[in-house]
Amino acid sequence: MLVHWIWLSTRPHVSDRAKVELVRQFQDPEAIYFADADSFTHIDGLTEEGKTALSDKNLAAAEKILRDCQKENLGILTYQDAAYPARLKNISDPPLVFYYKGRLPDFDGSPLIGVVGTRKASAYGMNAAKKLGYQIARCGGIVVSGMAYGIDGMATRGALTAGTPAVGILGCGADVVYPAKNRGLYEQVTQQGCLITEFPPGTPPYRWNFPKRNRIISGVSCGVLVVEAPEKSGALITARQAAEQGRDVFVVPGNIDIPGFVGSNRLLRDGAI
């Protein structure tokens, strides 16, 4: 039952890796829900705090999330659903549950390209992001972004201009628009593609959610394109995760005297395409 998937996915002190291992061992979250504490001793990486969390059988919070999804017209995708991205299953810590708004693309039948970069982009970076987003879409690819202001949003706009779906991976609930100025873009993506998040409805855009979200951008993608990234940037985290996951990393070269391209150009030096 969906309520048991949500219950398991929201257990505190249980890592994503341990949650996936639990599903592999028990086959079904409902079996995990009804299991006693002694059944979890052989699960790698499961702490005592995690075992305590699994002993909490209260479904009220999970039931509320289900009601909120129905109210906000959000779909729910679980790890065992046929539509769950196969590429994402192959990373070490995939999310058990997705909440989504819009129409899911054919994750496994289409080349997905993550496009990331700084929020404070140069005019050159913004122009390049829009052109590349458009060209990826025209060539049959699907642009995946974090829906942030700057490079992410511009690449997504380029893809939508080509008339193809785009995918936004969020660091908040699918019913939360962040940043607020991207509301129009959110609505367009929902109409032509979908917004996806591992966070339940109503979850605010906490800053610690975004590094966690980045593994999904790279995880669903065949490769990640970094358009413009300064020395310290979330886009570089995504690029590193993409490399660790065995994905291609592409970079737009930038002027050596623009701080926004310091991180991007360093990726090129380190072997990015």
C-alpha positions as CSV (number, residue, x, y, z in Angstrom):
1,M,0.0,0.0,0.0
2,L,1.2,3.5,-0.7
3,V,0.8,4.5,2.9
4,H,3.5,2.0,3.9
5,W,5.9,3.3,1.1
6,I,5.4,6.8,2.5
7,W,5.8,5.6,6.1
8,L,9.1,3.9,5.2
9,S,10.4,6.8,3.1
10,T,9.8,9.3,6.0
11,R,11.6,7.2,8.7
12,P,14.2,9.5,10.4
13,H,17.7,8.1,11.1
14,V,17.4,5.6,8.3
15,S,19.6,6.4,5.3
16,D,18.3,6.2,1.7
17,R,20.7,3.3,1.2
18,A,19.4,1.4,4.2
19,K,15.8,2.0,3.1
20,V,16.5,0.5,-0.3
21,E,18.3,-2.5,1.3
22,L,15.2,-3.0,3.5
23,V,13.0,-3.2,0.4
24,R,15.3,-5.6,-1.3
25,Q,15.4,-7.9,1.8
26,F,11.7,-7.7,2.7
27,Q,10.3,-7.2,-0.9
28,D,7.6,-4.9,0.3
29,P,7.3,-1.9,2.8
30,E,4.2,-3.5,4.3
31,A,6.3,-6.5,5.4
32,I,8.8,-4.1,6.9
33,Y,6.0,-2.3,8.7
34,F,4.8,-5.5,10.3
35,A,8.3,-6.9,11.1
36,D,9.6,-6.8,14.6
37,A,12.9,-5.1,15.7
38,D,14.9,-8.4,15.7
39,S,14.2,-8.7,11.9
40,F,16.4,-5.7,11.1
41,T,19.7,-6.9,12.7
42,H,21.2,-8.0,9.3
43,I,20.5,-4.7,7.5
44,D,23.9,-3.0,6.7
45,G,24.1,0.6,7.8
46,L,21.0,0.5,10.0
47,T,21.7,2.3,13.3
48,E,19.9,1.7,16.6
49,E,18.1,5.1,16.1
50,G,17.0,3.7,12.8
51,K,15.7,0.5,14.3
52,T,13.8,2.6,16.9
53,A,12.2,4.7,14.0
54,L,11.1,1.5,12.3
55,S,9.4,0.4,15.5
56,D,7.2,3.5,15.3
57,K,4.0,2.1,13.6
58,N,2.0,5.3,13.7
59,L,0.7,5.9,10.1
60,A,-0.9,9.3,10.8
61,A,1.8,11.4,9.2
62,A,1.9,9.1,6.1
63,E,-1.9,9.2,5.8
64,K,-1.8,13.1,6.0
65,I,0.8,13.1,3.2
66,L,-1.5,10.9,1.1
67,R,-4.4,13.3,1.7
68,D,-2.2,16.3,0.8
69,C,-1.2,14.7,-2.5
70,Q,-4.8,14.1,-3.4
71,K,-5.6,17.7,-2.5
72,E,-2.8,19.1,-4.6
73,N,-3.3,16.6,-7.4
74,L,0.2,15.1,-7.0
75,G,1.2,11.7,-8.3
76,I,3.3,9.3,-6.3
77,L,6.0,7.0,-7.8
78,T,7.6,4.3,-5.8
79,Y,10.9,2.4,-6.2
80,Q,9.1,-0.7,-7.5
81,D,6.9,1.0,-10.0
82,A,7.6,0.3,-13.7
83,A,7.9,4.0,-14.4
84,Y,10.7,4.5,-11.8
85,P,13.9,5.6,-13.7
86,A,16.2,2.6,-14.1
87,R,19.3,4.8,-14.2
88,L,18.4,6.2,-10.8
89,K,18.0,2.7,-9.3
90,N,21.7,2.1,-10.1
91,I,23.0,4.9,-7.8
92,S,23.9,4.0,-4.2
93,D,21.1,6.0,-2.5
94,P,18.0,6.4,-4.7
95,P,14.9,7.8,-3.1
96,L,12.1,5.3,-2.3
97,V,9.3,7.6,-3.2
98,F,8.8,10.5,-5.7
99,Y,6.0,13.0,-5.6
100,Y,5.3,14.6,-9.0
101,K,3.2,17.1,-10.7
102,G,2.5,16.9,-14.5
103,R,3.2,14.0,-16.8
104,L,6.2,11.6,-16.3
105,P,8.5,11.3,-19.3
106,D,9.9,8.0,-20.6
107,F,12.9,8.1,-18.4
108,D,14.5,5.0,-19.9
109,G,13.6,5.6,-23.5
110,S,14.9,9.1,-23.9
111,P,18.3,10.7,-23.3
112,L,18.0,13.0,-20.3
113,I,20.6,15.7,-19.8
114,G,20.9,17.6,-16.6
115,V,21.7,21.3,-17.1
116,V,23.0,23.1,-14.0
117,G,24.8,26.3,-13.2
118,T,25.0,29.4,-11.0
119,R,22.0,31.5,-10.1
120,K,24.0,34.7,-10.6
121,A,24.9,34.0,-14.2
122,S,26.5,36.3,-16.8
123,A,24.7,37.3,-19.9
124,Y,26.9,34.9,-21.9
125,G,26.0,32.0,-19.5
126,M,22.3,32.8,-19.7
127,N,22.4,32.9,-23.5
128,A,24.4,29.7,-23.7
129,A,22.0,27.9,-21.3
130,K,18.9,28.9,-23.3
131,K,20.5,27.9,-26.7
132,L,21.8,24.6,-25.4
133,G,18.5,23.8,-23.7
134,Y,16.7,24.4,-27.0
135,Q,19.2,22.4,-29.0
136,I,19.1,19.4,-26.6
137,A,15.3,19.3,-26.9
138,R,15.4,19.7,-30.7
139,C,17.8,16.7,-30.9
140,G,15.3,14.5,-28.9
141,G,16.8,15.0,-25.5
142,I,14.9,16.0,-22.3
143,V,16.4,18.8,-20.2
144,V,16.5,18.1,-16.4
145,S,17.2,21.0,-14.1
146,G,16.8,22.1,-10.5
147,M,14.4,24.9,-11.5
148,A,16.6,27.5,-9.8
149,Y,16.8,31.1,-11.0
150,G,19.7,31.7,-13.5
151,I,21.2,28.9,-15.6
152,D,18.7,26.2,-14.6
153,G,15.6,28.3,-15.4
154,M,17.1,29.6,-18.7
155,A,18.0,26.1,-19.9
156,T,14.5,24.9,-19.1
157,R,12.9,27.8,-20.9
158,G,15.0,27.0,-24.0
159,A,13.8,23.4,-23.9
160,L,10.2,24.4,-23.5
161,T,10.6,26.8,-26.5
162,A,11.4,23.7,-28.6
163,G,8.0,22.3,-27.7
164,T,9.3,19.3,-25.8
165,P,8.9,18.2,-22.2
166,A,11.2,19.3,-19.4
167,V,11.8,17.8,-16.0
168,G,12.3,19.9,-12.8
169,I,13.8,18.2,-9.7
170,L,12.9,20.2,-6.6
171,G,14.4,20.7,-3.2
172,C,11.0,21.3,-1.7
173,G,7.5,20.0,-1.9
174,A,6.0,19.8,-5.4
175,D,3.3,22.3,-4.3
176,V,5.9,24.9,-3.2
177,V,7.2,27.4,-5.8
178,Y,10.8,28.3,-5.2
179,P,12.0,30.8,-6.2
180,A,8.6,32.6,-6.2
181,K,9.5,34.5,-9.4
182,N,9.6,31.2,-11.3
183,R,5.9,30.5,-10.8
184,G,5.2,30.9,-14.5
185,L,8.0,28.5,-15.4
186,Y,6.7,26.0,-12.9
187,E,3.3,26.1,-14.6
188,Q,4.8,25.7,-18.0
189,V,6.9,22.7,-16.9
190,T,3.8,21.1,-15.3
191,Q,1.9,21.5,-18.6
192,Q,4.6,20.2,-20.9
193,G,6.6,17.9,-18.6
194,C,6.7,17.3,-14.8
195,L,8.1,18.5,-11.5
196,I,9.5,15.8,-9.3
197,T,10.6,15.8,-5.7
198,E,11.4,13.3,-2.9
199,F,10.1,15.7,-0.3
200,P,6.4,15.5,0.8
201,P,3.9,18.3,0.0
202,G,4.4,21.4,2.0
203,T,8.2,20.9,2.6
204,P,9.9,24.3,2.6
205,P,13.1,24.9,0.5
206,Y,15.5,24.2,3.3
207,R,19.1,24.8,2.1
208,W,20.2,21.3,3.1
209,N,17.6,19.8,0.7
210,F,19.4,21.0,-2.4
211,P,22.7,19.0,-2.1
212,K,20.4,16.0,-1.6
213,R,18.3,16.9,-4.6
214,N,21.4,17.2,-6.8
215,R,22.1,13.4,-6.8
216,I,18.7,12.9,-8.4
217,I,19.4,15.4,-11.2
218,S,22.6,13.5,-12.1
219,G,21.0,10.1,-11.2
220,V,18.2,10.3,-13.8
221,S,20.4,11.8,-16.5
222,C,22.8,10.3,-19.1
223,G,25.1,13.2,-18.6
224,V,25.2,16.6,-16.9
225,L,26.0,19.9,-18.6
226,V,27.6,22.6,-16.4
227,V,27.0,26.0,-18.1
228,E,28.5,28.4,-15.6
229,A,29.8,27.6,-12.1
230,P,31.9,29.7,-9.8
231,E,34.6,28.2,-7.5
232,K,32.0,27.3,-4.9
233,S,28.8,26.1,-6.5
234,G,26.0,23.6,-6.1
235,A,26.5,22.8,-9.8
236,L,30.0,21.5,-9.0
237,I,28.4,19.2,-6.4
238,T,26.1,17.9,-9.1
239,A,29.0,17.5,-11.5
240,R,31.0,15.5,-8.9
241,Q,28.1,13.3,-8.2
242,A,27.5,12.7,-11.9
243,A,31.2,11.6,-12.3
244,E,30.8,9.3,-9.3
245,Q,27.7,7.8,-10.8
246,G,29.5,7.1,-14.1
247,R,27.7,9.9,-16.1
248,D,29.3,12.1,-18.7
249,V,30.1,15.7,-17.6
250,F,29.9,18.4,-20.2
251,V,31.1,22.0,-19.6
252,V,30.6,25.3,-21.5
253,P,34.0,27.1,-21.5
254,G,34.0,30.6,-20.1
255,N,36.2,33.7,-20.0
256,I,39.1,33.3,-17.7
257,D,38.5,36.7,-16.1
258,I,34.9,36.0,-15.1
259,P,34.6,34.6,-11.5
260,G,31.5,32.7,-12.5
261,F,33.5,30.4,-14.7
262,V,36.3,29.5,-12.3
263,G,34.7,26.2,-11.3
264,S,33.5,25.4,-14.8
265,N,36.9,25.9,-16.4
266,R,38.5,23.8,-13.6
267,L,36.2,20.9,-14.6
268,L,37.5,21.2,-18.1
269,R,41.1,21.1,-16.8
270,D,40.2,17.9,-14.9
271,G,38.9,16.1,-17.9
272,A,35.2,17.2,-18.5
273,I,34.0,17.3,-22.1
